[in-house]
Amino acid sequence: MKIGILSLQGGVAEHIKHIKALNSIAIEVRKIEDLEGIDGLILPGGESTAIGKILLERDMLEPLRNKIEAGLPTWGTCAGMILLARELDEDTVSYLRVIDIKVKRNAYGRQINSFNTMEIIKEVSSEPIQLIFIRAPFITSVGEGVRIIHKVKDNIVAAVQNNILVSSFHPELTDNLEFHKYFLNMCTS
């Protein structure tokens, strides 16, 4: 299986490591042509504004949106979730607008307020998974067809709509592969 990782900025290497550990091929996506022949796409954490600007500069926004809307399994972690969201709290700029969620950026505060917790996400694993939140967003509202798969402190931190998975936290920063396995299963469905 070939999984693309949007490689413009952010936690690219960590996702590549996890994809390879699951015996799949990781493809670094830097231009539209790199999207050809992939079975899924990960939009990593990083700086959503910087990634969004690069997508615009490279004229990748519309072709990427079209691929996702056509059914390409896509997972956005942290900044990736912001890029995929239909709407952002207190912000008029949104990017791909492909999942019917509203997201609050830096919802848990600044870098100093970053935290991690051990949680069981029943849909992903029966064992606790470490969830790492770094200047993390969370989902403030979901539209019809969006399935919430986890909350932390009553805040929505993971959801799925059709072929799109989003998470506020960074599974790629742990040694646990369960969330990546979950996404790979989405790519084979």
C-alpha positions in Angstrom: 0.0 0.0 0.0 1.2 3.5 -0.8 0.5 6.3 1.6 1.2 9.9 0.7 2.4 12.3 3.4 2.0 16.0 2.6 5.6 17.0 2.9 5.5 20.8 2.9 6.2 21.5 6.6 5.6 19.8 9.9 5.8 16.2 11.3 6.5 14.4 8.1 9.4 12.1 9.1 7.5 10.7 12.1 4.5 9.7 9.9 6.9 8.2 7.3 8.5 6.1 10.1 5.1 4.7 11.3 3.9 4.0 7.7 7.1 2.1 7.0 6.9 0.2 10.3 3.5 -1.1 9.1 5.1 -2.5 5.9 3.6 0.2 3.6 5.3 2.6 1.3 5.5 6.3 2.3 5.4 8.8 -0.6 6.4 12.4 0.2 3.8 14.6 -1.5 5.3 18.0 -2.5 3.4 18.6 -5.8 0.2 17.5 -7.4 1.9 14.7 -9.4 2.9 13.0 -6.2 -0.8 12.3 -5.5 -1.0 9.8 -8.4 -1.2 6.2 -7.4 -1.4 6.6 -3.6 -4.0 4.7 -1.5 -4.3 7.3 1.2 -3.0 10.7 2.3 -1.8 12.1 5.7 -1.7 15.8 6.4 0.7 16.1 9.3 0.8 18.5 12.2 2.9 21.7 11.9 1.9 25.2 11.2 -1.5 25.2 9.4 -1.1 28.8 8.1 2.3 28.0 6.6 1.1 24.8 5.0 -2.0 26.5 3.7 0.1 29.3 2.1 2.4 26.8 0.4 -0.6 24.9 -0.9 -1.9 28.1 -2.4 1.4 29.2 -3.8 1.8 25.8 -5.5 -1.8 25.8 -6.8 -2.4 22.5 -4.9 -5.5 23.5 -2.9 -8.1 22.8 -5.6 -6.6 19.6 -7.0 -6.1 18.3 -3.5 -9.7 19.1 -2.5 -10.9 17.3 -5.7 -8.9 14.2 -4.9 -10.3 14.1 -1.3 -13.9 14.7 -2.4 -13.5 11.9 -5.0 -12.8 9.5 -2.1 -9.1 9.5 -1.4 -8.8 8.3 2.3 -7.2 11.3 4.1 -6.1 11.8 7.7 -5.3 15.2 9.2 -3.4 15.4 12.5 -3.5 18.7 14.4 -2.6 21.3 11.7 -3.9 18.8 9.1 -7.2 18.8 10.9 -7.3 22.6 10.6 -6.6 22.4 6.9 -9.4 19.9 6.3 -12.1 21.7 8.4 -15.0 23.3 6.7 -14.9 26.2 9.2 -12.5 27.7 11.8 -13.6 29.5 15.0 -12.7 33.1 15.0 -11.0 32.9 11.6 -12.3 33.8 8.2 -9.7 31.8 6.3 -10.3 28.1 5.8 -8.4 25.9 3.3 -9.7 22.5 2.0 -13.2 22.6 3.6 -13.8 18.9 3.0 -15.0 17.7 6.5 -18.1 19.2 8.1 -16.5 20.3 11.3 -15.7 23.6 13.0 -12.3 23.8 14.6 -10.8 26.1 17.2 -7.0 26.6 16.7 -4.7 26.4 19.7 -7.7 25.6 21.8 -5.7 24.2 24.7 -3.5 27.3 24.8 0.1 28.0 24.0 3.1 25.6 23.8 3.5 25.6 27.6 0.0 24.2 27.9 0.8 21.2 25.8 0.0 17.9 27.5 -0.4 14.2 27.0 -2.8 11.6 28.3 -3.5 7.9 28.1 -6.9 7.1 26.7 -8.8 4.1 25.2 -10.3 5.0 21.9 -12.7 2.0 21.4 -12.9 2.3 17.7 -9.1 2.2 17.4 -7.7 0.0 20.2 -8.9 -1.8 23.3 -5.7 -0.7 25.0 -4.9 2.8 26.2 -3.1 5.0 23.6 -0.9 7.9 24.5 -2.4 11.1 23.1 0.0 14.0 22.7 -1.5 17.5 22.4 0.9 20.3 21.2 -0.8 23.7 20.8 -3.7 21.5 19.8 -7.0 22.5 18.2 -10.2 20.8 19.0 -13.6 20.5 17.2 -16.3 22.8 18.5 -19.1 21.5 16.3 -19.8 18.7 13.8 -22.2 18.5 10.9 -24.5 15.7 9.8 -22.5 12.6 8.8 -19.6 13.3 11.1 -18.9 10.5 13.6 -17.1 11.6 16.8 -14.7 8.9 17.8 -13.1 10.5 20.8 -13.4 13.3 23.3 -10.9 14.5 26.0 -12.1 16.8 28.7 -15.5 17.0 26.9 -13.8 18.4 23.8 -14.0 16.5 20.5 -10.5 15.5 19.5 -11.0 12.8 16.8 -13.7 12.3 14.2 -14.5 10.6 10.9 -16.7 11.6 7.9 -16.7 9.2 5.0 -13.1 8.9 3.8 -11.7 11.6 6.1 -10.2 11.1 9.6 -9.1 13.9 11.8 -7.3 14.0 15.2 -6.2 16.9 17.4 -3.3 14.9 18.8 -0.1 13.4 17.4 0.0 9.6 17.3 3.1 9.8 15.1 5.0 11.2 18.2 4.5 7.9 20.1 5.7 4.4 19.5 2.1 3.2 19.2 1.0 2.2 15.7 -2.7 1.6 16.4 -4.0 4.9 15.0 -1.9 4.5 11.8 -3.3 0.9 11.5 -6.8 2.3 11.9 -6.1 4.7 9.0 -4.5 2.0 6.8 -7.7 0.0 7.3 -9.7 3.0 6.0 -7.4 2.9 2.9 -8.3 -0.7 2.2 -12.0 -0.4 2.6 
